[in-house]
Amino acid sequence: MKTYRAHLTPLIMMTGLFSLISGMAHAEPSEFPAPGHEPPPFHAGHEPRTGLFDLPPHLSGLDLNEVQQDRIFVLLHAQAPAIRDNFKQQHKLREALNKQASGSDVDQKKIRLLAEQLGKLIADSIVTRVNTEVSIKALLTPDQLAKWEQVQTRTHGPREQRPPMLEKKSGELLPPR
């Protein structure tokens, strides 16, 4: 027959072990994040934004004054419904084209009509984007325009450094555009 002490010793040891483990589980976080859990560093043009209006990333490094920010906000805010509607229509047309492509009965006239409508919407969105850039550039100072050009060059690279393209039909190298 086991004595009282034989039952109590394992029970006390188990209680101590559980309290030690639970204390480790509720430990305070350290001031340094664990390896692999650091927040990503901020890159040029992608600094944390302040204020109520978040500028597009390519504008955030231009040191815009409050009047410029307000005008850009009004410009972008006014265009937002039309841009959203355009993209919704593009999505519907792409779905219709995919449906035509996956069907067994292909209607070439309908495909042509859908593709032309989609092309017009894409062209409209490009024209809107270019006009928006022109309107924003008109609000910038010469120093801000120089920074804009630096960001564009860094992001897209100079055109003459692009590699030549292959022509689809012949496989011939074409000069860079």
N, C-alpha and C positions, 0 to 999 in steps of 0.2 A: 504494500500500500504506500502510495506516495505521500509525502508529507506536505504540509502547507507551503513550506519554503520551495519545494520542487515545482509547485504550480505557479507560485508568485514570481520567481526569478525570470522565466521566459516571458511572462506577461509584462513585467517592468522593462525588459530589454526591447520587446516589440514596441511598446509605447514610446520609449525613447527614440527608437529608430524612426517611427512614423512622425514624431514631432520634428526630428531633424530634417527629414525629407520634405515635410510641408513647409518648414522654414525656408528651405532652399527654393521651393517653388514660388514663394511669395517675396523673394528678394527684390530689393529696389533695383531699377535699371541703372546701368552705369551711364556716365555722361558721354561716353563714346559708343557709337553703334557697333554691333557685332560685325566682324568681317563679312563682306558680301551684302550688307544691308545699308550701305551708305546712300544718301540721296544723290542723284546724279549731279555732277557739277554744271554750273550755268555756262553756256557757250556764248560767244559774242553774238549779240542780237537777240538773245533769249534770256535776258536777265529777268529776275522776278519783277512783276509789274505792280505798280501802285496805283491807287485811284479807283474810281468806279468803272471807268471805261478801259477795257483791254485793247490795246492797239494790236494790229497784226504784227507778227514777229519781225518782219523786215522794216517796220517803222519804229520799233521800240528803242533802238539805239540812236535815234536822230535828235534827241534832246528837244522835242517839240514843246513849244510854250502852250499855255492853257487855251489861248484863242485858236491856235492851229489844231490842237486836240479836239476842241469843240466843233470846228468846221469839218474835220475829218469824220467825227462821229455822226454829224448831221448827214453828211454825204453817204456814208456807209449804211446808216440806219434807213435812209430814204430808199436805197436800192435793195435792201434785204428782201422785201416781199416779192419783187419781180425776179430776183435771182433764185429764190426758193421755188417759185412757181416754174421757172425755166427748168430747174433740175428735176422737179417732180414730173414734168412733161417728158424730159429726156428719159427718165426711168421707165415711164409707161411705154414709150416707143421702143426702148431696148427690150422690155418684156415681150411686146408684140412681135418684134423681130425674132427673138429667141423662140417664141411659140411657132412662128412661121417656119423657122429652121428645123424645129424638132418634129413638125407634122409630116405626114406622109403625102399630103396634097399641097404642093408648093405653088403659090400664086405669085409669079414674077412681077406682075404689075403692082400688087399690094406691097411686096418687098421693096420695090423701087420707090413707091410713094412714102412708105415709112422711113426709108433711108434718107430721102430728100428732106422730109420733115425734121428728122433727127439732125441732119447736117445744118439746117437753118437754125435750129435751137443752139447747137454748138457754136456756130458762127456768131449768133447774138450774144452768147455768154462771153466769147472772146472780145467782141467789140465793147461790151460793157466793162470788162476788166481793163482793157487798154484805156478807155475813156476815164475810168476811175483813177488809174495811175497818172494820166495827164492832169486831171483835176487836183490830185494830191500834190504832184510835183509843182504845180502853179502856186501852192501855198508855202513851199519851202524856201528857205534862204539859200544863198549860194553855198555856204558851208554845209548845210544839210543836204543839198543836192550832190555835193562831192561825196559825202558819206553814203548817200543812196547808191551812187554809181559804184563805190567800193564794195558795198554789200552785194549788189547785182553781179559784179565781176567775180567776187569770191564765190557766190552761190552758183552761178551759171557758167562761169569761166569765159574767157574771151573766145569769140567764135572761131578765130583762126587756129586755135589749139585743139579743136574737135577732130577726131579721127575721120578718115574718109569713110563713106558708106558704100556698101555693095549694092549694085543694081540687082533687083530680084530676078530678072529674066536671064541675063547673061552672066552674072557673077562678076562683072567688071567693076573695078574700083572707080568711084566717082570722086571728084575733088570735094573738099569740105565746103560746106555752104557758108 
